[in-house]
Amino acid sequence: MSAVEELRNKIAELKQELDQQHQNAVQIGARQRIEKMSAEVVDSNPYSRLMALQRMGIVKEYERIRDKAVAVVGVGGVGSVTADMLTRCGIGKLILFDYDKVELANMNRLFFTPDQAGLSKVEAAARTLSFINPDVCIETHNYNITTVESFDKFLYAIAKGGLISGQPVDLVLSCVDNFEARMTINAACNELGLNWFESGVSENAVSGHIQFIRPGETACFACAPPLVVAENIDERTLKREGVCAASLPTTMGITAGMLVQNTLKYLLNFGQVSDYLGYNALNDYFPKMTLKPNTDCDDSHCQAKQREYQAKAKPILEEQPITDEENPVHETNEWGIELTDDNAEDQGESTPAQTNEVAFGLRHSFEAPPTQKQSSGAHTINSTENVDLDDLMAQMKSM
Amino acid sequence: MSAVEELRNKIAELKQELDQQHQNAVQIGARQRIEKMSAEVVDSNPYSRLMALQRMGIVKEYERIRDKAVAVVGVGGVGSVTADMLTRCGIGKLILFDYDKVELANMNRLFFTPDQAGLSKVEAAARTLSFINPDVCIETHNYNITTVESFDKFLYAIAKGGLISGQPVDLVLSCVDNFEARMTINAACNELGLNWFESGVSENAVSGHIQFIRPGETACFACAPPLVVAENIDERTLKREGVCAASLPTTMGITAGMLVQNTLKYLLNFGQVSDYLGYNALNDYFPKMTLKPNTDCDDSHCQAKQREYQAKAKPILEEQPITDEENPVHETNEWGIELTDDNAEDQGESTPAQTNEVAFGLRHSFEAPPTQKQSSGAHTINSTENVDLDDLMAQMKSM
């Protein structure tokens, strides 16, 4: 073998090693896909602790999670952890929407890592999530859903993105940080009649909330719009130069946890899904409430869905008055803990979440209709006409 | 230049690229250490959103977090997320204790990744955490703290592990999954007079809790021992072959969030630290309570600390009766939300967490002493003498 030949062989060898390095960087340690979830209790089974929920009597058929598709709109402090939790739970499909980039300034929240700075959030998230669980189908959309041209793409993605061909996703999770995007998701879900969860964390980092919105059945985001929306104020004018919102990984993690836990309860049909669950970190206070739809809602699709819901619900309500027996304490509740009763106000009791006091900066810009006692147990919160900048700021902070 | 020379140059070039690849694999994207936390609002500042807590009026001096050392015992589903959150918050020092290895069966909870399977949990966690935030000092202890020889090492590590030479850590966080380890932490903290948080997640994955234990001031873990401890039962005999506990990233994430949020409130002196905060995922119920120390506690260090606390507290209590003015609604609470009053029982009100009903499987194996109305507002929970296997299982599930 000549010296030249030897050197050429050496080069081929080095090139091969480099290729291997590049490949490793992409899929170091990644596991193989798993065809069927197993309940087998071995260290190598990533689903054993989830399938154990069946043996514990919590979930009837855990594996049904593989048939579910969920859209996560906004992959920031709450959305990224939400996607991470759903991925580790083995959700069938995730559709991620964001148009922002990862920055070092995001490192005070869970999920993203410093090496991802500069990558688009959806791309960075998709890489990490596929690596954690290659069984989840992940689809990314890197655009702002609030622009006119993007709205149709967004609408199509959630209307046809389900795991059954041509069907919508099973749930939309809003993890965005502004009212305009929330109103966009609200409009899309009202039009499609899709159930969705709203979520938010306050600008001062010490409170958060989730809200389950079922078009026609509960208040939509436009039924009880924040003042900043109702007054048609450009929210960007409320943000000041050189000032950023505070955030904590704790509040974001708890809000994502409440969001995904209620998502699991809804998708896998166990426990009670909360209509609204708040969190105040300063005193560990977690208010719950239900918001009735506004019959004068500005969104015509909401009004149409309300009429559909009333038409369907009426004969049921008239024939079968709801009794306590229909809301039994969950079978697995072995500790005699009493469930919080949303009808408590009817029994003369009152908790902060159930009075007419405004909680968590939630303010309604319209007068509440006269309370109609309904067997559904839903109730409204009184509004106020008193509009000033303090109110607006309090509201901004409550989102 | 000859062909041989050209080939040699090519080899040198390829070798250099390979070296670079190897180096990247070790420290790809890692950022430089930051000498001083800055509040500057730029994308490259990992602390801007945390320092904003000062401008928002939530925390007086956020940077004091850099002077704090926290021990995290147990780096599993709750402990790993706890360490992750504290690292992203920029804690000064973390001391991690565990003796377990990462397995694919852990992938249904946040933090660890499939490529870490086989690594020790403390080593895998330390690598990830140092990469996320190189400003945090991370110390690892890879042993079982419950063995006789390890106990002294554990005691020394928390007694001398503070950031001021020779001083103890500022707080111990228990994130273990068994009673024996909890009793070990309890014994160490009683001996040293160190404040610590207990935490736990139920075997059926749908409840969790945190408990703040201040030796002498609140009940210690031995004051109100779970039956399995009081009856001296080997808890390993309660676990069945081929059966594993269920777990969910949501419940673990929420429990870690509650734990770290209360840690931040305690270390940085804002809001109200909860003595006990529970979480029931099935109905989004979060009970709160306070447990008084047991004057007949089996732990002699606890009894000594109780006498010290009483001696210190007595003159203060006699001279300054506690009034509502000493517990004002937090200044940043702009929404008029009323704080939950632990004294509610004195006013004839009652919530599930404040009655004598047993919540979350907590059962006391001793008769509660006659209730002494004290201005501290603490209260006890009645015990039961009724010991059977169902009780034990309910308790196991509640941890």
Interface residues (C-beta under 8 A of the other chain):
Chain A: A3 V4 L7 R8 K10 I11 L14 K15 E17 L18 Q21 H22 N24 A25 I28 G29 A30 R31 V41 V42 D43 S44 N45 P46 Y47 S48 R49 L50 A52 L53 R55 M56 G57 I58 V81 D84 M85 R88 C89 G90 E103 L104 A105 M107 N108 R109 L110 T113 P114 D115 Q116 A117 F131 I132 N133 E203 N204 A205 V206 G242 V243 C244 A245 A246 S247 L248 P249 T250 T251 G253 I254 A256 G257 M258 V260 Q261 N262 L264 K265 F270 G271 Q272 S274 L277 N280 A281 L282 N283 D284 Y285 F286 P287 K288 H330 T332 N333 E334 W335 G336 I337 E338 L339 T340 P352 E357 V358 A359 F360 G361 D390 A394 K397 S398
Chain B: A3 V4 L7 R8 K10 I11 L14 K15 E17 L18 Q21 H22 N24 A25 I28 G29 A30 R31 V41 V42 D43 S44 N45 P46 Y47 S48 R49 L50 A52 L53 R55 M56 G57 I58 V81 D84 M85 R88 C89 G90 E103 L104 A105 M107 N108 R109 L110 T113 P114 D115 Q116 A117 F131 I132 N133 E203 N204 A205 V206 G242 V243 C244 A245 A246 S247 L248 P249 T250 T251 G253 I254 A256 G257 M258 V260 Q261 N262 L264 K265 F270 G271 Q272 S274 L277 N280 A281 L282 N283 D284 Y285 F286 P287 K288 H330 T332 N333 E334 W335 G336 I337 E338 L339 T340 P352 E357 V358 A359 F360 G361 D390 A394 K397 S398
